Amino acid sequence: MAKILDDISRTFSEYLLIPRLTRKGQRADLVDLRTPLAALGKSSDKRFHINVPVVSACMQAVSGTSLSIALARQGGLSFIFCSQAIDTQAEMVRQVKAHKAGFVQSDSNATASMTLEEVMTLMASTGHSTVPVTHDGSATGKLEGIITDKDFWVYEDDLSHTVGEHMTPFKDVIHGEEGVSLREANELLHRHKKDCLPVVDTQGHLSALVFKKDYEDHRRHPNELLDASKRLCVGAAINTHDFRERVPALLAAGADALCFDSSDGFTEYQMEGIQWIRDNYGDDVVIGGGNVVSAEGFDYLVQGPGVDFIKVGIGGGSICITREQKGVGRGQASALLEVSERRDAYFKETGRYIPICSDGGLGNDTQIVVALAMGADFVMMGRYFATTEESPTPKTSINGQVYKPYWGEGTLRAQNWQRYSEGMSTRKMVFEEGVDAFVPLAGPLAEVLETTLFKLRSTMVNVGAENLEQFREQAILTLVSEQSVVEGGTSSVFQFNRSREIDDGRWGNSN
């Protein structure tokens, strides 16, 4: 008969943290949230770390280009979904990598032969008033000049005139040479009273643009996750079916980390993929594996060349119905506690530290905090980011409330057969393991994440921790009874409508 585990499969909502001593001088704004993404040796420095312990899920409705840029600017990392053609995924990676800190690739470009009417249409569609003019109209073409909305008068100039007749020619354009620092670029902008500085390579080809507003914006994002070339970092998802073709394309595009997108990572299919990447690219490539829910699954994925981090969680996502459909899964808290304990023992045995990612089962900010206290080095979230302005789905209004579509990779809509058809020859999904739904719009990613991270830092201070490693070591968790849940909520009070000013002299007035 089947083996029955004696422990109860528990979730994050069943636990609370016990406060520890908060020392003088400890403040939320001083807490360090940096955490490793890649495996570490006993004496090695962090080979790859993220500045905040948050990554976005490998999902169509979540990890698009805009969200990947926004999250990297806050210090986290996105994994662009792989349930799409290889070339389109690689292009999305390239678009993120084009966003060097303070340097952006031009997305509005013209040729000298275009008419003023055509460039007006271009400006209207992109919202940009400054347009580089290149020999072929591309973002990397040879720069021939710059045209702005101040170079012609809509009401007087003949709009059939060409851009070349009105643009500022290259010889008169204030520009920077490739390799110029952001500070040097800003000094040129300030000295010449310009708002935009084109940067060209040694051949005169457009490399990037620096805007005065972007420099100021960069200064407001000190936690930006950047590579050695000061480009934004981005991850990419891969599967066990076409990794031999997908991995080379993603690495060539500049992906900083790869992650297997599998509902169950405890498989020989995934190990075959890991081995192939290590054989062809060595240890330089950061590889994430999973998902697993047991120490046995952890041990399997770290053997041999092994992975750099492991995702924990099966069936705990907000739109995942794997448990209902297949009877496979485990309470996220129980899974994370077991795998974290095994991770720590493995580190003592080998000197190799494997970061753990808690994937799924995170319904609110409190549960994110609990997951990190239980041993997760970082968390992966889908619904959380699907609610933000930057997620790739369109906004829609339902009964006066703004929502965004959100669907799981296990839905027919996603058609991610690569994730859910291990060992099957068919290229179709036989049944669904996810839900197609809507989530309420929460606002810009930066604002949403700022609140979450402040709560995390505040809780860490309550535990007396100054960084995530101390937080895991010092955290004491207690199980919560049903009555404790009731007691912890509001009771026997009248809650004001938060949209009403409670100090307007009408307390309790319903009119």
HELIX and SHEET records of a PDB file:
HELIX    1   1 PHE A   12  GLU A   14  5                                   3    
HELIX    2   2 ALA A   28  LEU A   30  5                                   3    
HELIX    3   3 THR A   65  ARG A   73  1                                   9    
HELIX    4   4 ILE A   86  LYS A   97  1                                  12    
HELIX    5   5 LEU A  116  THR A  126  1                                  11    
HELIX    6   6 VAL A  163  HIS A  166  1                                   4    
HELIX    7   7 PHE A  170  ASP A  172  5                                   3    
HELIX    8   8 LEU A  182  ARG A  191  1                                  10    
HELIX    9   9 LYS A  212  ARG A  219  1                                   8    
HELIX   10  10 PHE A  243  ALA A  253  1                                  11    
HELIX   11  11 GLU A  268  TYR A  281  1                                  14    
HELIX   12  12 GLY A  282  ASP A  284  5                                   3    
HELIX   13  13 ALA A  295  VAL A  302  1                                   8    
HELIX   14  14 THR A  322  LYS A  326  1                                   5    
HELIX   15  15 GLN A  332  THR A  350  1                                  19    
HELIX   16  16 ASP A  365  ALA A  373  1                                   9    
HELIX   17  17 ARG A  383  ALA A  386  1                                   4    
HELIX   18  18 TRP A  417  TYR A  420  1                                   4    
HELIX   19  19 LEU A  445  ASN A  462  1                                  18    
HELIX   20  20 LEU A  468  GLN A  474  1                                   7    
HELIX   21  21 GLU A  482  GLY A  488  1                                   7    
SHEET    1   A 2 TYR A  15  LEU A  17  0                                        
SHEET    2   A 2 LEU A 477  LEU A 479 -1                                        
SHEET    1   B 2 THR A  35  PRO A  36  0                                        
SHEET    2   B 2 HIS A  49  ILE A  50 -1                                        
SHEET    1   C 2 LEU A  40  GLY A  41  0                                        
SHEET    2   C 2 ARG A 352  TYR A 353 -1                                        
SHEET    1   D 9 VAL A  54  SER A  56  0                                        
SHEET    2   D 9 LEU A  77  ILE A  80  1                                        
SHEET    3   D 9 GLY A 235  ILE A 238  1                                        
SHEET    4   D 9 ALA A 257  PHE A 260  1                                        
SHEET    5   D 9 ILE A 287  VAL A 292  1                                        
SHEET    6   D 9 PHE A 309  VAL A 312  1                                        
SHEET    7   D 9 ILE A 356  ASP A 359  1                                        
SHEET    8   D 9 PHE A 378  MET A 381  1                                        
SHEET    9   D 9 VAL A  54  SER A  56  1                                        
SHEET    1   E 3 THR A 130  THR A 134  0                                        
SHEET    2   E 3 LEU A 143  THR A 148 -1                                        
SHEET    3   E 3 THR A 168  PRO A 169 -1                                        
SHEET    1   F 3 GLY A 176  GLU A 177  0                                        
SHEET    2   F 3 CYS A 196  VAL A 200  1                                        
SHEET    3   F 3 LEU A 206  PHE A 211 -1                                        
SHEET    1   G 3 THR A 396  ILE A 398  0                                        
SHEET    2   G 3 GLN A 401  TRP A 407 -1                                        
SHEET    3   G 3 ASP A 436  PRO A 440 -1                                        
END                                                                             
